[in-house]
Structures are given as structure tokens and as C-alpha cells.
Amino acid sequence: MPHVLVAGLIHEQGLDVLRSAPGIKFRLVEEISTASYAPFVGEADAIIIRTQPLTAELIGKAERLRIVSRHGVGYDNIDVPALNARKIPLTVVGDVNSRAVAEHTLMLMLAAARRTVAHDKATRSGQWNERNKFDSVELDGKQLLILGFGRIGRRVAELAHAFGMQVSAYDPFVAPEVIAANGASPAGDLHEALAMADVVSLHLPASPQGPVIAAGELAAMKSSAILVNAARGELVDEAALDQALRDGKLRHAALDVYRQEPPAADNPLLGNPRVTLMPHNAGLTQECAARMAVVSARNVIDFFSGKLDVGLVVNRDAISR
């Protein structure tokens, strides 16, 4: 009887999938930390994992492990080479969160442009005349640059058009004609595109080469520009971003992700009034949480029944070799 370790609380609908599957038993560890689930890896034939790290050391201790199912689409937290060495498939949930993340991205743009957090705080504290600063801006007519034009980036482009934004996209791995067919103008040079943008939104995977937005890229942007990151914290040099905002080199930033999560108490961005901060919850709507939980559980069940969708296996080439 396969034993599934659910590392981190998932939506009840996903747990119901496991409960109703014949021949499956599972242990749920609700806390989302490595220390909380590590003691139980030795009994696991499968692990459903959220955002906490799954290291090579833990994989080595999971002697019975046959599949890892990621409750999401990114897998930076998992040592994939260690799985490859044992031919253990790593699955993701596919396109279940692009709608939620894209909506969240537009919310962050609006919050930054209309100074939502500052105005909420001022209203609650009786500072009614904050309204007379006329410091909000509109999205209508603004130039949006999307970095990374996959499923989420394309959905952001679609929603941005509804707000009247002019959309361009930079993605060296997507053909210009595909970008154009999906409602955006292809950008050939990153720094030239950054210089033209009023809003820059990141939708890329993390790069081993380091941040995509560092001091040089921030310097290329307009001082009136807004930076939005709902993708990966590693994409942005946080120290350089904090300094650019404090020096007035950038209007505002809106972040859902950080290099360290949760961010350390001494992270200067926490005290920067030019930043809108969210707790990495772009995909954590009720609807999306249910979809992710169901698919991540289904992937485990399908694996043991020989019906796994190989399109959801991220390391299929490595394990087939």
C-alpha cells in the first residue's frame, strides 16, 4: 500500500482525492517547513510538497521514495538532480494558476499606481487630505513591459489590454511572431525596452546567472516606472531595488516574492514606503488552491496506477535515460 507524505497543508479537495483512492494511505504535516516533515520521509513512497526545500540529503533518506508531486508549477525548492539520479519523477500541476497569478499581478499594478496601501492607511488615521496630493497615476495608456511570455505573461497581457495599456514583451525563448499573435509587441533589446516602460512585470523562472533586474537594469528604467514581481524573488536584486526607490530613481515596486521567504526582519524593503508587499499568495485563491491540491494528489494516484500524464513530469528526459 503506497504511503503518501503531504508536506504542508493543502486544500481539503486534494485530501479528499487521497482519501477516496483505494490502496492509498497518507500522512499530513500541516506546517510548511522542512523540519516539520523531515522526520517522516523514510516512510514515504510519494511526497506532495509545497514551497519548502526538498534537499538531496532528504531525498537520500527517503529510501522508499518513488515520486515527488509539486503543489504548484515552480520547483526551485527541489533538488532535481538528486531525483534524476534515482529516476524519480517530479510532477507539477500544469496550467492551474495562471489566471490567479495574472489577476494578482494586475492588482499589484493597480495598488502601486493608485497608492492603495498608503491611502488606506491615511484614511484610517484621519489624514483625509492625503487625497489632495494628486499622486496616483492611471494604467490607461501606459506602456507595460512583460518579461517572460509564457502562460501567465500572456494572460497578464490580455488583462492589461482591458485597462487600455500598451503591451510589449521580452522573452528570448518565444518567437516574435508568437508574441505578436498573443497581443504584445516583441521587444528585442532588454535595456531599450526597460527605458520605454511605465510598468515592468516579471514572469520568468529564476536564472542561475543571477538577478534579471539588478542595478544596471534599474538605472535603465524611468524614474516614474513601477516594477512588479509575482514570479521569483531571485529575479530582483533587492538591495539595489531598495536603494533605487529611496533615491527616487523608481516610482514604486510591488512584490509578492522574495529572495528569502518569509523575508528577514532586517530586510530594508519592509520599511520602504515605496513598496507594496504581499506574502507570496498570488496563486492562493480558494479556487486555485483547490485546483492545485486536486492535481497534485491526482498525479500521485495516477503514477501508482500507471496513468500518469507525462506532460506534467518535468524531468521525464532525465529519468527516461
C-alpha positions as CSV (number, residue, x, y, z in Angstrom):
1,M,0.0,0.0,0.0
2,P,1.7,3.3,-1.1
3,H,2.2,5.8,1.7
4,V,2.0,9.5,0.7
5,L,3.6,12.2,2.8
6,V,1.7,15.5,2.3
7,A,4.3,18.1,3.3
8,G,2.3,21.2,4.0
9,L,-1.4,21.9,4.3
10,I,-3.3,21.6,1.0
11,H,-6.9,22.2,0.2
12,E,-9.5,19.8,1.5
13,Q,-10.5,18.8,-2.0
14,G,-7.0,17.4,-2.6
15,L,-7.1,15.4,0.7
16,D,-10.5,14.0,-0.4
17,V,-8.9,12.7,-3.6
18,L,-6.3,10.8,-1.4
19,R,-9.0,9.6,1.0
20,S,-11.1,8.2,-1.8
21,A,-8.2,6.4,-3.6
22,P,-8.2,2.7,-3.0
23,G,-4.9,1.4,-1.7
24,I,-3.5,4.8,-0.7
25,K,-2.7,5.9,2.8
26,F,-1.2,9.3,3.7
27,R,0.3,11.5,6.5
28,L,-0.5,15.2,6.5
29,V,2.1,17.5,8.1
30,E,0.3,20.9,8.1
31,E,3.3,23.2,8.9
32,I,5.2,24.4,5.8
33,S,8.8,23.9,6.9
34,T,11.5,21.3,6.2
35,A,11.9,20.5,9.9
36,S,8.3,19.5,10.3
37,Y,8.2,16.9,7.5
38,A,11.8,15.7,7.5
39,P,11.3,13.0,10.2
40,F,8.7,11.2,8.0
41,V,10.5,11.0,4.7
42,G,11.7,7.5,5.4
43,E,8.2,6.1,5.3
44,A,7.1,7.9,2.1
45,D,6.6,6.2,-1.2
46,A,5.4,9.6,-2.5
47,I,5.8,13.2,-1.3
48,I,3.4,16.0,-2.1
49,I,5.3,19.2,-1.3
50,R,4.5,22.9,-1.3
51,T,7.3,25.6,-1.2
52,Q,9.7,24.2,1.5
53,P,13.0,22.7,0.3
54,L,13.4,19.1,-0.6
55,T,17.2,18.6,-0.5
56,A,19.5,15.9,-1.8
57,E,20.1,14.9,1.8
58,L,16.4,14.3,2.5
59,I,15.9,12.5,-0.8
60,G,18.8,10.2,0.2
61,K,16.9,9.4,3.4
62,A,13.7,8.7,1.6
63,E,14.7,5.2,0.6
64,R,11.2,4.2,-0.5
65,L,10.5,7.3,-2.5
66,R,9.2,6.8,-6.0
67,I,7.5,10.1,-6.9
68,V,7.5,13.7,-5.9
69,S,4.4,15.8,-6.7
70,R,4.9,19.5,-6.5
71,H,1.9,21.5,-5.3
72,G,2.5,24.2,-7.9
73,V,4.4,24.8,-11.1
74,G,7.8,26.0,-9.9
75,Y,10.3,23.6,-8.5
76,D,13.3,25.7,-7.4
77,N,12.9,24.3,-3.9
78,I,13.6,20.7,-5.1
79,D,17.0,19.1,-5.8
80,V,16.1,17.7,-9.2
81,P,19.5,16.1,-10.0
82,A,19.1,14.1,-6.8
83,L,15.8,12.8,-8.1
84,N,17.2,12.2,-11.5
85,A,20.0,10.0,-10.0
86,R,17.3,7.7,-8.7
87,K,15.0,8.1,-11.7
88,I,12.3,9.6,-9.5
89,P,9.8,11.6,-11.5
90,L,8.9,15.2,-10.4
91,T,5.4,16.3,-11.3
92,V,3.8,19.8,-11.4
93,V,0.2,20.8,-11.6
94,G,0.3,22.4,-15.1
95,D,-1.8,25.4,-16.0
96,V,-4.0,25.7,-12.9
97,N,-2.7,29.0,-11.5
98,S,-2.1,31.3,-14.5
99,R,-5.5,33.0,-14.0
100,A,-5.0,33.6,-10.3
101,V,-1.4,34.9,-10.7
102,A,-2.3,37.2,-13.6
103,E,-5.2,38.7,-11.6
104,H,-2.8,39.2,-8.7
105,T,-0.3,40.9,-11.0
106,L,-2.9,43.4,-12.2
107,M,-3.9,44.0,-8.6
108,L,-0.3,44.8,-7.7
109,M,-0.1,47.2,-10.7
110,L,-3.2,49.0,-9.6
111,A,-2.2,49.1,-5.9
112,A,1.2,50.6,-6.9
113,A,-0.3,53.1,-9.4
114,R,-3.1,54.2,-7.2
115,R,-1.1,54.1,-3.9
116,T,-3.8,51.8,-2.4
117,V,-1.9,50.9,0.8
118,A,-0.9,54.5,1.6
119,H,-4.3,55.8,1.0
120,D,-6.0,53.1,3.1
121,K,-3.6,53.9,6.0
122,A,-4.2,57.7,5.6
123,T,-8.0,57.3,5.7
124,R,-7.9,55.1,8.8
125,S,-5.7,57.6,10.6
126,G,-7.8,60.6,9.7
127,Q,-5.4,62.1,7.1
128,W,-8.2,62.9,4.7
129,N,-6.2,65.5,2.8
130,E,-3.8,62.8,1.6
131,R,-6.2,62.7,-1.4
132,N,-5.1,66.2,-2.4
133,K,-1.6,65.2,-3.2
134,F,-2.7,64.0,-6.7
135,D,0.0,61.4,-6.6
136,S,-1.9,58.5,-8.1
137,V,-1.5,57.5,-11.8
138,E,-3.7,55.6,-14.2
139,L,-2.8,52.4,-16.1
140,D,-4.8,53.5,-19.1
141,G,-2.4,54.4,-21.9
142,K,0.7,53.3,-20.1
143,Q,3.4,51.1,-21.6
144,L,3.6,47.7,-20.0
145,L,6.7,45.5,-20.5
146,I,6.3,41.8,-19.7
147,L,9.5,39.9,-19.1
148,G,8.7,36.2,-19.7
149,F,5.8,35.4,-22.1
150,G,4.6,32.0,-21.0
151,R,1.0,31.2,-19.9
152,I,1.0,33.8,-17.1
153,G,2.7,36.5,-19.1
154,R,0.1,36.1,-21.9
155,R,-2.8,36.2,-19.5
156,V,-1.4,39.4,-18.0
157,A,-1.2,40.9,-21.5
158,E,-4.8,40.0,-22.1
159,L,-5.9,41.6,-18.8
160,A,-3.7,44.7,-19.3
161,H,-5.3,45.4,-22.7
162,A,-8.7,45.7,-20.9
163,F,-7.2,48.5,-18.8
164,G,-6.0,50.3,-22.0
165,M,-2.3,49.5,-21.6
166,Q,0.1,49.3,-24.5
167,V,1.8,45.9,-24.1
168,S,5.3,44.7,-25.1
169,A,7.1,41.5,-24.2
170,Y,10.6,40.4,-23.9
171,D,11.3,36.6,-24.0
172,P,14.3,35.3,-26.0
173,F,12.7,31.8,-25.9
174,V,9.5,32.8,-27.6
175,A,9.4,33.6,-31.3
176,P,8.4,37.3,-32.1
177,E,5.5,36.1,-34.2
178,V,4.1,34.2,-31.2
179,I,4.4,37.2,-29.0
180,A,2.7,39.4,-31.6
181,A,-0.1,36.8,-32.1
182,N,-0.8,36.9,-28.3
183,G,-1.3,40.7,-28.2
184,A,2.1,42.1,-27.4
185,S,4.8,43.9,-29.3
186,P,8.1,41.9,-29.3
187,A,11.0,43.6,-27.6
188,G,14.4,42.8,-29.0
189,D,16.7,44.5,-26.5
190,L,16.0,44.4,-22.8
191,H,17.6,47.7,-21.8
192,E,15.9,49.6,-24.6
193,A,12.6,48.1,-23.6
194,L,13.1,48.9,-20.0
195,A,13.8,52.5,-20.9
196,M,10.4,52.8,-22.6
197,A,8.3,51.0,-20.0
198,D,6.0,52.7,-17.4
199,V,5.3,49.3,-15.8
200,V,7.6,46.3,-15.8
201,S,6.2,42.9,-14.8
202,L,8.3,39.8,-14.2
203,H,7.1,36.3,-15.2
204,L,10.3,34.4,-15.6
205,P,11.9,31.4,-13.8
206,A,14.9,32.1,-11.6
207,S,18.2,32.2,-13.5
208,P,21.5,30.6,-12.4
209,Q,23.2,33.7,-13.9
210,G,21.7,35.8,-11.1
211,P,19.1,38.6,-10.9
212,V,17.5,39.7,-14.2
213,I,16.7,43.1,-12.6
214,A,19.9,44.5,-10.9
215,A,21.4,48.0,-10.6
216,G,22.1,48.4,-14.3
217,E,18.5,47.4,-15.3
218,L,17.0,49.7,-12.6
219,A,19.1,52.5,-13.9
220,A,17.8,52.0,-17.4
221,M,14.2,52.4,-16.2
222,K,12.2,55.6,-16.0
223,S,12.1,57.3,-12.6
224,S,8.3,57.2,-12.9
225,A,8.2,53.5,-13.6
226,I,6.7,50.7,-11.5
227,L,8.3,47.3,-11.0
228,V,6.0,44.2,-10.3
229,N,7.4,40.8,-9.3
230,A,5.0,37.9,-8.8
231,A,7.3,35.3,-10.2
232,R,10.6,34.5,-8.3
233,G,12.4,36.6,-5.6
234,E,15.8,35.7,-7.2
235,L,14.9,37.7,-10.3
236,V,15.5,41.0,-8.4
237,D,18.5,42.4,-6.6
238,E,16.6,43.5,-3.5
239,A,19.3,45.8,-2.2
240,A,19.6,47.6,-5.5
241,L,15.8,47.9,-5.7
242,D,15.6,49.4,-2.2
243,Q,18.3,52.0,-3.0
244,A,16.7,52.9,-6.3
245,L,13.4,53.5,-4.6
246,R,14.8,55.5,-1.8
247,D,16.9,57.7,-4.2
248,G,13.8,58.4,-6.3
249,K,15.1,56.5,-9.3
250,L,11.9,54.4,-9.4
251,R,8.3,55.4,-8.5
252,H,7.2,52.2,-6.8
253,A,7.6,48.4,-6.6
254,A,5.0,45.7,-5.8
255,L,6.4,42.4,-4.7
256,D,4.8,39.0,-4.0
257,V,8.1,37.1,-3.8
258,Y,11.4,37.5,-2.1
259,R,14.9,36.0,-2.1
260,Q,14.3,34.7,1.4
261,E,10.8,33.7,2.4
262,P,9.5,35.0,4.7
263,P,11.8,38.0,4.3
264,A,14.1,38.6,7.2
265,A,13.1,41.3,9.8
266,D,16.0,43.4,8.8
267,N,15.2,43.4,5.0
268,P,15.1,47.1,4.2
269,L,12.2,46.7,1.8
270,L,10.0,46.0,4.8
271,G,10.5,49.6,5.9
272,N,10.4,51.2,2.4
273,P,7.2,53.2,1.9
274,R,7.6,53.0,-1.9
275,V,7.0,49.2,-1.9
276,T,3.7,47.3,-1.8
277,L,4.4,43.8,-0.2
278,M,2.4,40.6,-0.4
279,P,3.1,37.2,1.3
280,H,3.7,35.1,-1.9
281,N,0.0,34.4,-2.3
282,A,-0.6,35.2,-5.9
283,G,-1.8,31.7,-6.6
284,L,-3.5,31.1,-3.3
285,T,-7.1,31.9,-4.1
286,Q,-9.7,29.4,-2.9
287,E,-10.3,28.2,-6.5
288,C,-6.7,27.9,-7.4
289,A,-5.7,26.2,-4.1
290,A,-8.4,23.6,-4.8
291,R,-7.2,23.0,-8.4
292,M,-3.5,22.7,-7.3
293,A,-4.4,20.3,-4.4
294,V,-6.5,18.0,-6.6
295,V,-4.0,17.8,-9.4
296,S,-1.0,17.3,-7.1
297,A,-2.9,14.4,-5.4
298,R,-4.1,13.0,-8.7
299,N,-0.6,12.9,-10.0
300,V,0.5,10.6,-7.2
301,I,-2.5,8.3,-7.7
302,D,-2.1,8.2,-11.4
303,F,1.6,7.3,-11.0
304,F,0.8,4.3,-8.9
305,S,-2.0,3.2,-11.3
306,G,0.2,3.6,-14.4
307,K,-1.8,6.5,-15.8
308,L,0.4,9.5,-15.1
309,D,0.3,12.3,-17.6
310,V,3.9,12.6,-18.8
311,G,3.2,16.1,-19.8
312,L,3.2,17.0,-16.1
313,V,6.6,15.3,-15.4
314,V,9.3,18.0,-15.5
315,N,12.3,15.6,-15.5
316,R,11.0,13.0,-17.9
317,D,14.0,13.1,-20.2
318,A,16.5,12.6,-17.4
319,I,14.6,9.7,-15.8
320,S,14.0,8.0,-19.2
321,R,17.7,7.9,-19.8
